[in-house]
């Protein structure tokens, strides 16, 4: 059949279910990005040194992740060294 149409109705529903889940995840990431940018406001800089008027953000989304590199590190991988 087609790209998202399977041989049976069940296959088609499953395929479209995956599409809906993927779109929901994309929307969630975009919303989180916008919220993070709004929270940073004028403290956002491309340079590693903070601006003179910048303050450390500890509320909002930054309670959970303060550095984008920390989000990339898998914390619960078997065999990962615990420090």
Buried (B, 14 or more C-beta within 10 A) or exposed (E): EEEEEBEEEEEBEEBEEEEEEEEEEEEEEEEEEEEBEEBBEEEEEEEEEEEEEBEEBEEEBBEEEEEEEEEEEEEEEEEEEEE
